[in-house]
């Protein structure tokens, strides 16, 4: 599955998603794009999931219309050591995720 790591997620987390193609917003030269534009770019580039720590995205965008799903990692701090323990639950969520879904993984 093609997954895009949001700007607010530590880049080294990408290596934890074994078996998936994970790119960062910087990899795609999409840094600074607003959420609506970013979601459109994602869909056009074949990404299925945005991995983020932004808990408000679901209220700001029509994710079903965008055609992508969102996995939100919720930890006390957005540091790698606090996000890595959430990866196993995120991997399980990816199995059945559908466009428009928002899955929150909470520490």
Backbone as CSV, one residue per row, in Angstrom:
resi,resn,N_x,N_y,N_z,CA_x,CA_y,CA_z,C_x,C_y,C_z
1,UNK,0.857,-1.172,0.000,0.000,0.000,0.000,0.903,1.235,0.000
2,UNK,0.489,2.253,-0.730,1.235,3.516,-0.763,0.735,4.423,0.363
3,UNK,1.657,4.794,1.255,1.339,5.608,2.424,2.173,6.883,2.362
4,UNK,1.537,8.006,2.684,2.235,9.290,2.751,2.348,9.709,4.206
5,UNK,3.571,10.017,4.638,3.817,10.522,5.987,3.658,12.029,5.986
6,UNK,2.816,12.529,6.852,2.581,13.965,6.973,3.848,14.646,7.493
7,UNK,3.929,15.947,7.283,5.099,16.727,7.687,5.352,16.680,9.190
8,UNK,4.313,16.515,9.971,4.435,16.557,11.425,4.853,15.216,12.032
9,UNK,5.029,14.196,11.191,5.422,12.872,11.670,6.933,12.713,11.468
10,UNK,7.657,12.247,12.483,9.097,12.054,12.318,9.405,11.114,11.139
11,UNK,10.269,11.564,10.244,10.579,10.795,9.035,11.090,9.382,9.296
12,UNK,11.870,9.132,10.338,12.344,7.761,10.553,11.223,6.744,10.799
13,UNK,10.026,7.208,11.118,8.909,6.293,11.352,8.578,5.501,10.087
14,UNK,8.914,6.037,8.928,8.600,5.357,7.669,9.181,3.953,7.621
15,UNK,10.338,3.748,8.219,10.979,2.442,8.196,10.255,1.378,8.992
16,UNK,9.324,1.787,9.826,8.568,0.851,10.663,7.427,0.171,9.894
17,UNK,7.068,0.707,8.749,5.929,0.178,7.991,6.416,-0.781,6.904
18,UNK,6.989,-1.879,7.354,7.551,-2.896,6.472,6.443,-3.493,5.605
19,UNK,6.747,-3.639,4.324,5.783,-4.209,3.400,4.931,-3.171,2.699
20,UNK,5.107,-1.914,3.065,4.365,-0.818,2.445,5.350,0.159,1.811
21,UNK,4.878,0.877,0.819,5.679,1.936,0.211,5.330,3.225,0.933
22,UNK,6.284,3.762,1.668,6.036,4.951,2.480,6.932,6.080,1.981
23,UNK,6.312,7.180,1.647,7.031,8.381,1.218,6.647,9.516,2.161
24,UNK,7.507,10.505,2.223,7.204,11.678,3.040,6.761,12.821,2.129
25,UNK,6.153,13.805,2.729,5.743,14.984,1.967,6.967,15.652,1.356
26,UNK,8.069,15.657,2.079,9.308,16.229,1.532,9.810,15.426,0.338
27,UNK,9.715,14.092,0.415,10.120,13.252,-0.723,9.375,13.659,-1.993
28,UNK,8.113,14.025,-1.816,7.249,14.333,-2.956,7.321,15.812,-3.360
29,UNK,8.113,16.594,-2.654,8.196,18.051,-2.887,6.851,18.739,-2.692
30,UNK,6.105,18.293,-1.688,4.794,18.853,-1.386,4.793,19.632,-0.072
31,UNK,5.956,19.956,0.438,6.041,20.681,1.708,5.287,21.999,1.618
32,UNK,4.544,22.311,2.662,3.816,23.572,2.735,2.458,23.568,2.053
33,UNK,2.082,22.474,1.419,0.769,22.409,0.756,-0.337,22.377,1.808
34,UNK,-1.428,23.045,1.510,-2.601,23.014,2.389,-3.251,21.637,2.299
35,UNK,-4.006,21.259,3.328,-4.565,19.910,3.396,-5.411,19.527,2.194
36,UNK,-6.279,20.407,1.725,-7.125,20.076,0.578,-6.312,19.782,-0.663
37,UNK,-5.331,20.614,-0.941,-4.458,20.412,-2.098,-3.626,19.144,-1.921
38,UNK,-3.154,18.922,-0.716,-2.353,17.741,-0.423,-3.141,16.461,-0.676
39,UNK,-4.378,16.426,-0.239,-5.213,15.233,-0.442,-5.444,14.975,-1.924
40,UNK,-5.644,16.012,-2.695,-5.827,15.852,-4.140,-4.539,15.336,-4.793
41,UNK,-3.404,15.884,-4.389,-2.127,15.412,-4.920,-1.888,13.949,-4.573
42,UNK,-2.225,13.587,-3.344,-2.069,12.203,-2.895,-2.851,11.241,-3.769
43,UNK,-4.131,11.548,-3.949,-4.992,10.668,-4.742,-4.457,10.544,-6.166
44,UNK,-4.019,11.655,-6.725,-3.491,11.637,-8.080,-2.206,10.841,-8.220
45,UNK,-1.444,10.746,-7.141,-0.174,10.014,-7.159,-0.325,8.561,-6.695
46,UNK,-1.554,8.141,-6.416,-1.793,6.748,-6.054,-1.617,6.409,-4.580
47,UNK,-1.488,7.420,-3.722,-1.409,7.143,-2.291,-2.796,6.773,-1.781
48,UNK,-2.844,5.806,-0.883,-4.112,5.351,-0.311,-4.344,5.889,1.094
49,UNK,-3.243,6.175,1.834,-3.362,6.539,3.247,-2.420,7.692,3.568
50,UNK,-2.934,8.633,4.351,-2.110,9.678,4.954,-1.906,9.297,6.411
51,UNK,-0.663,9.203,6.823,-0.328,8.918,8.211,0.053,10.232,8.863
52,UNK,-0.672,10.616,9.902,-0.502,11.936,10.490,-0.651,11.884,12.006
53,UNK,-0.335,12.983,12.646,-0.634,13.166,14.070,-1.655,14.293,14.231
54,UNK,-2.134,14.828,13.126,-3.090,15.936,13.104,-4.493,15.409,13.404
55,UNK,-4.965,15.658,14.617,-6.265,15.152,15.030,-7.436,15.949,14.467
56,UNK,-7.174,17.097,13.881,-8.254,17.947,13.367,-8.536,17.747,11.888
57,UNK,-7.689,17.045,11.185,-7.837,16.894,9.736,-9.216,16.367,9.344
58,UNK,-9.719,15.417,10.089,-11.017,14.813,9.751,-12.160,15.828,9.799
59,UNK,-12.003,16.891,10.569,-13.052,17.895,10.687,-12.879,19.025,9.678
60,UNK,-11.721,19.086,9.039,-11.411,20.175,8.122,-11.566,19.798,6.661
61,UNK,-11.604,18.505,6.362,-11.615,18.051,4.975,-12.673,16.966,4.771
62,UNK,-13.155,16.870,3.530,-14.068,15.801,3.149,-13.212,14.643,2.642
63,UNK,-12.859,13.747,3.524,-11.940,12.671,3.182,-12.561,11.656,2.235
64,UNK,-13.862,11.434,2.341,-14.517,10.504,1.419,-14.419,11.020,-0.007
65,UNK,-14.634,12.311,-0.201,-14.536,12.900,-1.537,-13.096,12.895,-2.042
66,UNK,-12.139,12.996,-1.132,-10.726,13.013,-1.523,-10.257,11.638,-2.007
67,UNK,-10.928,10.586,-1.560,-10.570,9.242,-2.003,-9.367,8.641,-1.300
68,UNK,-9.020,9.176,-0.138,-7.914,8.623,0.643,-8.384,8.387,2.067
69,UNK,-7.647,7.546,2.763,-7.926,7.282,4.175,-6.857,7.966,5.012
70,UNK,-7.142,8.110,6.305,-6.209,8.763,7.217,-6.039,7.891,8.453
71,UNK,-4.785,7.708,8.845,-4.469,7.064,10.118,-3.830,8.137,10.985
72,UNK,-4.440,8.380,12.142,-3.957,9.398,13.070,-3.304,8.701,14.260
73,UNK,-2.032,8.989,14.469,-1.314,8.454,15.621,-1.398,9.474,16.749
74,UNK,-1.909,9.048,17.898,-2.112,9.960,19.017,-1.273,9.491,20.205
75,UNK,-0.242,10.267,20.486,0.635,9.996,21.619,0.800,11.283,22.417
76,UNK,1.408,11.178,23.586,1.608,12.377,24.408,2.453,13.415,23.678
77,UNK,3.472,12.951,22.966,4.338,13.837,22.188,4.562,13.210,20.824
78,UNK,4.815,14.035,19.835,5.021,13.550,18.469,6.491,13.197,18.234
79,UNK,7.024,12.423,19.154,8.412,11.985,19.045,8.441,10.523,18.613
80,UNK,9.503,10.169,17.910,9.641,8.823,17.387,9.463,7.761,18.463
81,UNK,10.098,7.938,19.607,10.023,6.922,20.658,8.609,6.731,21.198
82,UNK,7.755,7.732,21.047,6.377,7.599,21.518,5.435,7.124,20.415
83,UNK,5.839,7.274,19.154,4.993,6.850,18.040,5.258,5.408,17.607
84,UNK,6.495,4.938,17.750,6.834,3.576,17.330,5.931,2.521,17.987
85,UNK,5.605,2.627,19.281,4.725,1.611,19.880,3.321,1.555,19.252
86,UNK,2.931,2.563,18.510,1.612,2.583,17.877,1.605,1.907,16.508
87,UNK,2.777,1.603,15.985,2.879,1.085,14.617,2.164,-0.253,14.454
88,UNK,2.296,-1.165,15.399,1.648,-2.477,15.233,0.135,-2.330,15.102
89,UNK,-0.463,-1.459,15.879,-1.911,-1.224,15.758,-2.246,-0.548,14.440
90,UNK,-1.380,0.357,14.000,-1.597,1.025,12.710,-1.519,0.018,11.568
91,UNK,-0.580,-0.913,11.646,-0.448,-1.941,10.604,-1.710,-2.803,10.530
92,UNK,-2.274,-3.124,11.669,-3.519,-3.901,11.691,-4.645,-3.092,11.054
93,UNK,-4.726,-1.806,11.375,-5.769,-0.943,10.810,-5.654,-0.834,9.295
94,UNK,-4.444,-0.872,8.768,-4.242,-0.745,7.323,-4.850,-1.900,6.544
95,UNK,-4.987,-3.050,7.179,-5.502,-4.229,6.490,-6.896,-3.991,5.915
96,UNK,-7.758,-3.348,6.670,-9.135,-3.171,6.216,-9.513,-1.739,5.895
97,UNK,-8.560,-0.848,5.852,-8.882,0.568,5.678,-9.415,0.849,4.271
98,UNK,-10.386,1.750,4.199,-11.033,2.108,2.940,-10.956,3.625,2.726
99,UNK,-11.043,4.077,1.481,-11.038,5.523,1.224,-12.114,6.219,2.052
100,UNK,-11.748,7.322,2.667,-12.674,8.078,3.503,-12.626,7.704,4.965
101,UNK,-12.013,6.559,5.287,-11.906,6.138,6.685,-10.912,7.017,7.444
102,UNK,-11.186,7.229,8.711,-10.237,7.854,9.622,-10.095,6.899,10.804
103,UNK,-8.871,6.441,11.026,-8.597,5.532,12.131,-7.644,6.230,13.080
104,UNK,-8.043,6.300,14.339,-7.188,6.897,15.361,-6.537,5.786,16.169
105,UNK,-5.235,5.846,16.275,-4.473,4.900,17.073,-3.953,5.673,18.285
106,UNK,-4.437,5.292,19.459,-4.152,6.057,20.668,-3.194,5.287,21.573
107,UNK,-2.201,6.012,22.086,-1.231,5.405,23.014,-1.903,5.069,24.326
